[in-house]
Amino acid sequence: MGSVAAVNPPRGTLLETPPHLVLAIPTAALLAQLVALAPPNVVSLGGTPACDIAVFHIRYETVGGAGEATTASAALMVPAGSAPTCGGPRPIVLYAHGTTTDRGFDIANLQDSSNVEGLSLAAFFASQGYIVVAPNYAGYDTSTLAYHPYLIADQQSKDMIDALAAARAALQFTALFGTQDDGRLYITGYSQGGYVAMATQRAMEASGMKVTAAAPMSGPYALAAFVDAVFFGEVNASATVSSTLLVNGYQEAYGNIYSSPLDVFEAQYATGIETLLPSTTPRAQLYAEGKLPQNALFSATPPDPTLAGATPATSPASLATTFAAGFGPGNLVTNSYRLTYVDDAQVHADGGWPAITTGIAAAAPAVPLRQALKRNDLRDWLPARPVLLCGGDGDPTVFFFNTQLMQAYWAAQGVPATTFSVLDLDSASTAGDPYASLKSDFVVAKDLVAADAIAQGATDRGAGAVADAYHATLVPPFCFSAVRSFFAAH
């Protein structure tokens, strides 16, 4: 007899029953843990926990970037307690996390002080009566996938949908906590997760799945325009990490980004870079070992005299220091590849950057990376359910023009103003502004970071410290607070 090929379970299958209970935390213990581990603004803006929470680690079947069968894992946080909002039928928050290089990342591990997103989910949502489903993504934690399909809209939305299906199956085993799914579904996420949240809403609405409301935060939605800006000299913070994940994830999914890593990456990094991230080695150690430059994405020598003024870019002035850090010795991407990319972007210009024309990605880019970016750009759909976009105009990591381009595209396509709204934490308050107090408190938070830096000897009025903290620690709790209020109103 011939051998019988193994058949993978269907996507979304819960792979362990009952799900693994990681910990159950009473409200008092949760508050103490948040005070000890979470940043102060998470504690103050999250509020006093109203519910106990039970945290489960679930594993499920999903797919990789090329459609290959694989597994992934997620956190399932279930509220419990005697308060009316803590038991019985409760809504689900489906959350997508931001970029991490840690191959072992597990958002269910709330005892890890570096897991700020997991602690924030506990503070803002699970302890306030929401069931939380938060995937770790394929390629992380216990996943069998050898890479991460970074910013691949089709795969990442499928991963989220599969995690939700598995979590709903797992809820039947959590009956002792007295909490059930009431059918309301809210989608949110931060940074990479903001992009994933929007891609997930797009996919779910296209397939007829129920979405109550969504709130992507600080995401690279206009992906093609964003990467064009980077190649033209507006290099964002953490660009060496995001570029490595992006190029190699697209290579795994589409197979045509390069023939050899040397086509894109300098020789000193090319060997091993295809499997470098995510890694079990801390990011700082990767920098120290010379496996990845910390900041220098491009050479400080322009690949062509016409790019001298964009090596680095100097406008807007508020981000010039960030742009400049992306150029220097030991750079990651070769000058020849940068020039090839820029030449294509000049011939086949994006409709949203550097000026808004069509508002969408270039119609027919020739460079395979730009083709992949167009394929994954989210300026191709219109939301049917309410959306809040939250972020800050001073973001040096994911430029706020991503949000502005989505806002302009939706408005131009006639999406009703009642369907979507935008919160820029750096904008001035207006009469009747529901986010006025958040905006003023955000100013205070930035001032405190600057003052602390000045007290420690900073000579730039704390601007560098604010830039360093802006995306990772300053913006998130304020956006989380706005998102919770938005969900409560829908």
C-alpha positions in Angstrom: 0.0 0.0 0.0 1.1 3.5 -0.7 1.5 6.1 2.0 -1.3 8.5 2.8 -0.4 12.2 2.8 -1.0 14.0 6.0 -4.0 16.3 5.9 -3.8 19.5 7.9 -6.8 20.6 10.0 -8.9 23.4 8.5 -7.9 27.0 9.1 -9.1 28.3 12.4 -9.1 24.9 14.1 -8.3 25.0 17.8 -5.4 22.7 18.3 -5.5 22.1 22.0 -8.6 21.3 24.0 -9.2 22.5 26.7 -7.1 25.6 26.1 -4.2 26.2 28.4 -5.0 28.5 31.3 -2.0 30.7 31.9 -3.2 32.6 34.9 -6.3 33.9 36.6 -6.0 37.3 38.2 -8.4 38.9 40.7 -8.9 42.6 40.3 -6.7 43.6 43.2 -3.8 41.5 42.0 -4.2 42.8 38.5 -4.1 46.4 39.6 -0.9 45.6 41.7 0.7 43.9 38.7 -0.2 46.8 36.4 1.3 49.3 38.8 4.5 47.2 39.1 5.0 46.4 35.4 3.0 48.8 33.1 4.0 52.3 32.1 2.3 55.0 34.3 0.0 56.2 31.5 -1.3 52.7 31.0 -2.3 52.6 34.6 -3.8 56.1 34.8 -5.7 56.0 31.5 -6.7 52.3 31.8 -8.5 53.0 35.1 -9.2 50.7 38.1 -9.9 47.2 36.9 -13.6 46.2 37.3 -13.2 42.5 36.4 -11.0 39.6 37.3 -9.5 38.1 34.2 -8.5 34.6 33.1 -5.7 34.5 30.5 -5.5 31.5 28.1 -2.9 30.5 25.5 -4.5 29.0 22.4 -2.9 27.4 19.4 -4.7 27.2 16.0 -4.3 26.3 12.4 -3.6 29.0 9.8 -1.5 29.7 6.7 1.8 31.4 5.8 2.5 34.1 3.3 2.5 31.7 0.3 -0.6 29.9 1.5 1.3 27.1 3.1 -0.3 25.3 6.1 1.2 26.3 9.5 0.2 27.1 13.1 0.1 30.1 15.2 -0.9 31.0 18.8 -2.8 33.8 20.6 -3.9 35.1 23.9 -7.5 34.8 25.0 -8.4 37.0 27.9 -11.8 36.4 29.5 -13.3 38.8 32.1 -15.0 37.4 35.1 -16.5 38.6 38.4 -19.7 39.7 40.0 -20.1 43.1 38.3 -22.8 43.1 35.6 -20.2 44.1 33.0 -17.8 41.2 33.8 -19.9 38.1 33.1 -22.6 36.7 30.8 -22.6 37.8 27.1 -19.7 40.2 26.4 -18.2 41.7 23.3 -14.9 40.6 21.7 -11.9 42.9 21.0 -9.7 41.3 18.3 -6.3 42.9 18.7 -3.2 43.0 16.4 0.2 43.8 18.0 3.0 45.9 16.8 6.4 44.9 15.3 8.7 42.8 17.4 11.9 41.0 16.5 11.5 38.5 19.4 10.8 35.1 17.9 9.5 33.9 21.2 7.0 36.7 21.7 3.8 35.7 23.6 1.3 38.4 24.3 -0.4 36.0 26.8 2.6 36.3 29.1 1.5 39.2 31.3 4.3 38.7 33.8 6.8 39.9 31.2 7.4 43.6 31.8 8.4 44.1 28.2 4.9 42.9 27.1 3.4 46.4 27.3 0.7 45.6 24.7 -0.5 42.6 26.7 -0.6 44.6 29.9 -2.5 47.4 28.0 -5.1 44.9 26.7 -5.6 43.7 30.3 -5.9 47.3 31.6 -8.1 48.9 28.9 -10.2 46.0 27.8 -10.2 42.6 29.6 -10.5 44.1 33.0 -13.3 46.4 31.8 -15.5 43.5 30.5 -14.3 42.8 27.0 -13.2 39.4 25.8 -9.8 39.9 24.2 -8.4 37.8 21.3 -4.8 38.7 20.5 -2.7 36.6 18.0 1.0 36.3 18.3 1.1 35.9 14.5 2.5 33.1 12.3 6.3 33.0 12.8 6.2 33.8 16.5 5.9 31.9 19.8 5.0 28.3 19.1 4.3 28.8 15.3 5.8 26.2 13.0 6.4 28.8 10.3 10.1 29.7 9.8 9.5 33.3 8.9 7.0 36.0 9.6 4.7 37.3 6.7 5.2 40.9 7.6 2.6 43.4 6.3 1.1 40.9 3.9 -2.5 41.9 4.1 -4.1 38.6 2.9 -2.1 36.4 5.2 -2.3 38.6 8.3 -6.0 39.1 8.0 -6.4 35.3 7.6 -4.3 34.9 10.7 -6.5 37.2 12.7 -9.7 35.6 11.4 -8.3 32.1 12.2 -7.4 33.2 15.7 -10.9 34.5 16.2 -12.5 31.2 15.1 -10.2 29.3 17.5 -10.9 31.6 20.3 -14.7 31.3 19.9 -14.2 27.5 19.9 -12.1 27.9 23.1 -14.8 29.9 24.9 -17.0 26.8 25.3 -14.3 25.5 27.6 -14.3 28.6 29.8 -17.9 28.4 31.0 -16.9 28.3 34.6 -16.0 32.0 34.3 -19.5 32.7 33.3 -18.6 34.7 30.2 -19.9 34.2 26.6 -19.5 35.9 23.2 -22.5 38.3 22.7 -21.8 38.7 18.9 -20.3 42.2 19.0 -16.9 42.3 17.4 -14.4 45.2 17.6 -11.1 45.2 15.8 -8.1 47.2 16.7 -4.3 47.1 16.7 -1.2 49.3 16.9 1.6 50.1 14.5 2.0 47.0 12.4 -1.1 45.9 14.1 -2.9 49.1 13.0 -2.3 47.9 9.4 -3.3 44.4 10.3 -6.5 45.6 12.0 -7.5 47.6 8.9 -6.7 44.7 6.6 -8.8 42.4 8.8 -11.8 44.7 8.7 -11.4 44.9 4.9 -11.3 41.1 4.6 -14.2 40.5 7.0 -16.5 43.0 5.4 -15.7 41.6 2.0 -16.6 38.1 3.1 -19.8 39.2 4.9 -18.5 38.6 8.4 -19.9 40.8 11.2 -17.8 43.7 12.3 -19.3 46.1 14.9 -16.6 48.8 14.7 -12.8 49.1 14.1 -10.0 51.4 15.3 -6.6 51.0 13.7 -3.9 52.9 15.4 -0.7 54.4 13.9 -0.5 52.0 11.1 1.3 52.0 7.7 -1.9 51.8 5.7 -0.6 53.6 2.6 2.2 51.2 2.4 3.4 51.9 -1.1 3.6 55.7 -0.5 5.3 55.1 2.9 8.1 53.0 1.5 8.5 55.4 -1.5 9.1 58.2 1.0 11.7 56.2 2.8 13.6 55.5 -0.4 13.5 59.2 -1.2 15.3 60.0 2.0 12.6 60.2 4.6 14.0 57.3 6.6 11.8 56.4 9.6 13.0 55.2 12.9 13.6 51.4 13.1 13.8 51.2 9.3 16.5 48.6 9.3 14.3 46.2 11.2 11.1 46.9 9.3 12.9 46.7 5.9 14.5 43.4 6.7 11.2 41.9 7.8 9.3 43.4 4.8 11.8 42.4 2.1 12.2 38.8 3.3 8.5 38.3 4.1 7.6 39.4 0.6 10.4 37.2 -0.8 8.9 34.2 1.0 5.4 35.0 -0.2 6.0 36.0 -3.8 9.5 34.7 -4.6 10.6 37.5 -6.9 11.8 40.4 -4.7 15.5 39.3 -5.3 17.5 36.5 -7.0 20.0 36.8 -4.1 20.0 38.9 -0.9 23.0 40.7 -2.5 20.6 42.3 -4.9 19.2 44.4 -2.0 21.5 44.1 1.0 25.2 45.0 1.4 27.5 42.0 1.5 28.3 42.3 5.2 24.7 41.6 6.0 23.5 39.5 3.1 24.7 36.1 4.5 22.0 34.9 6.9 19.7 37.9 6.6 16.9 35.8 5.0 16.4 34.0 8.3 17.6 36.7 10.7 14.3 38.1 11.9 12.3 37.3 13.9 15.1 36.1 16.2 15.7 34.5 19.6 18.7 36.9 19.9 17.8 40.3 21.4 17.9 43.2 19.0 20.7 45.0 20.8 22.9 41.9 20.5 22.2 41.7 16.7 23.4 45.3 16.4 26.4 44.6 18.6 27.3 41.5 16.6 27.2 43.5 13.3 24.3 41.4 11.9 22.1 44.4 11.4 22.9 48.2 11.5 20.9 50.0 14.2 20.0 53.0 12.1 21.8 53.3 8.8 19.5 52.0 6.1 21.2 53.8 3.3 24.7 55.2 2.5 25.4 58.8 3.2 26.9 59.0 -0.3 24.0 59.6 -2.8 23.7 56.9 -5.5 23.2 59.7 -8.0 23.8 63.5 -7.9 20.1 64.2 -8.2 19.5 62.5 -4.9 22.0 64.7 -3.0 19.2 66.7 -1.5 17.4 63.6 -0.3 20.4 61.9 1.3 19.0 62.6 3.8 15.8 64.5 3.3 15.5 67.6 5.4 11.8 68.4 5.3 9.6 68.4 7.4 12.2 69.9 9.7 10.6 68.3 12.8 11.7 64.9 11.5 15.0 65.9 9.9 17.0 64.4 12.8 15.2 61.0 12.4 15.8 61.1 8.6 19.5 61.8 9.1 20.0 58.9 11.4 19.0 56.6 8.5 22.2 57.4 6.6 25.7 56.5 7.4 28.5 53.9 7.2 27.7 50.3 7.5 24.4 50.8 5.8 22.0 47.9 5.1 20.6 48.6 1.6 22.9 49.0 -1.4 23.1 52.3 -3.3 22.4 50.4 -6.6 19.1 49.0 -5.2 18.1 52.4 -3.8 18.6 54.0 -7.2 16.7 51.3 -9.1 13.8 51.7 -6.7 13.8 55.6 -6.9 14.1 55.5 -10.7 11.0 53.3 -10.8 9.1 55.6 -8.4 9.9 58.6 -10.5 8.6 56.9 -13.7 5.6 55.3 -12.0 4.7 57.8 -9.2 2.5 57.0 -6.3 -0.7 59.0 -6.4 -0.4 60.0 -2.7 3.2 61.0 -2.3 5.0 63.4 -2.5 1.7 65.1 -3.7 -1.8 63.8 -3.8 -2.9 63.2 -7.4 -4.9 60.0 -7.8 -4.6 59.3 -4.1 -3.7 55.6 -4.7 -0.7 53.5 -5.4 1.1 53.7 -8.7 -0.8 51.9 -11.5 2.1 49.8 -12.9 5.3 49.8 -11.0 8.1 47.8 -12.5 10.3 46.9 -9.5 9.1 43.7 -7.8 9.2 45.3 -4.3 7.0 48.2 -5.5 4.6 45.7 -7.1 4.3 43.8 -3.8 3.8 47.1 -1.9 1.0 48.1 -4.3 -0.5 44.6 -3.8 -0.6 45.2 0.0 -1.5 48.9 0.1 -4.9 49.4 1.7 -6.0 52.4 -0.4 -8.3 50.2 -2.4 -11.4 49.7 -0.2 -14.1 51.6 1.6 -15.3 50.8 5.1 -18.9 49.9 5.7 -18.7 49.9 9.5 -17.6 52.7 11.8 -13.8 53.4 12.0 -11.7 55.5 14.2 -8.1 56.2 13.1 -5.8 57.3 16.0 -2.2 58.5 16.0 0.0 61.5 16.2 1.4 63.9 13.7 4.9 63.8 15.2 5.4 60.0 14.8 8.9 59.3 13.6 8.3 55.6 13.1 5.1 55.3 11.2 4.5 58.7 9.5 1.1 60.2 10.1 0.6 60.8 6.4 -0.5 57.2 6.3 -3.5 58.1 8.2 -4.0 61.3 6.3 -3.9 59.5 3.0 -6.6 57.0 4.1 -8.7 59.9 5.4 -8.3 61.8 2.0 -9.0 58.6 0.0 -12.2 57.7 1.9 -13.4 61.3 1.7 -12.8 61.5 -2.0 -14.6 58.2 -2.5 -17.7 59.5 -0.7 -17.5 57.5 2.5 -19.9 59.3 4.9 -18.3 61.4 7.7 -20.4 59.5 10.1 -18.5 56.3 9.1 -15.0 57.3 9.9 -13.2 59.8 12.2 -9.5 60.7 12.8 -7.8 61.6 16.0 -4.5 63.3 15.8 -3.2 63.6 19.3 -0.9 66.4 18.3 -3.7 68.5 16.9 -5.3 71.5 18.6 -8.6 71.0 20.4 -11.7 72.5 18.8 -15.1 73.5 20.3 -16.9 70.4 21.6 -13.8 68.2 20.9 -14.5 64.8 22.6 -10.8 64.2 22.8 -9.7 67.6 24.2 -8.6 66.2 27.6 -6.6 63.4 25.9 -4.8 65.9 23.7 -3.9 68.2 26.6 -2.8 65.2 28.7 -0.7 64.1 25.8 1.1 67.4 25.7 1.8 67.0 29.4 3.2 63.5 28.9 5.6 64.7 26.2 6.7 67.6 28.4 7.4 65.2 31.3 9.6 63.1 29.0 11.5 66.2 27.8 11.9 67.5 31.3 13.3 64.3 32.5 15.8 64.2 29.6 16.9 67.8 30.3 17.4 66.9 34.0 19.7 64.1 32.9 21.8 66.5 30.7 20.0 66.6 27.4 21.0 69.8 25.4 18.2 69.5 22.8 15.4 70.5 25.1 14.4 66.9 25.3 13.4 66.6 21.7 15.4 63.4 21.1 13.9 61.7 24.1 10.4 62.6 23.0 11.2 61.3 19.5 12.5 58.0 21.0 9.5 57.5 23.2 6.8 58.8 20.8 5.7 55.7 18.9 6.5 53.0 21.4 5.3 54.5 24.7 3.8 58.0 24.4 1.0 57.5 21.8 -0.3 54.0 22.6 -2.1 54.5 26.0 -3.8 57.7 24.7 -5.0 56.0 21.6 -6.1 53.0 23.6 -8.2 55.3 25.8 -9.8 56.9 22.7 -10.5 53.5 21.2 -12.2 52.2 24.3 -14.5 55.2 24.3 -15.2 54.8 20.6 -16.1 51.1 21.1 -18.3 51.9 24.0 -20.3 54.3 21.8 -20.9 51.6 19.1 
